[in-house]
């Protein structure tokens, strides 16, 4: 489940939009190619 959040200053300081996710597992599922394992994604 994702929460939509806009960045008011127009800069992309968070390329993964990590704060848009409620659950670490959802974040990892969407970005599993970018991380070695679940714990790295959680960090």
Secondary structure, 3 states (H helix, E strand, C coil): CECCCCCCCCCCCCCCCHHHECCHHHHHHHHHHHCCCHHHHHC
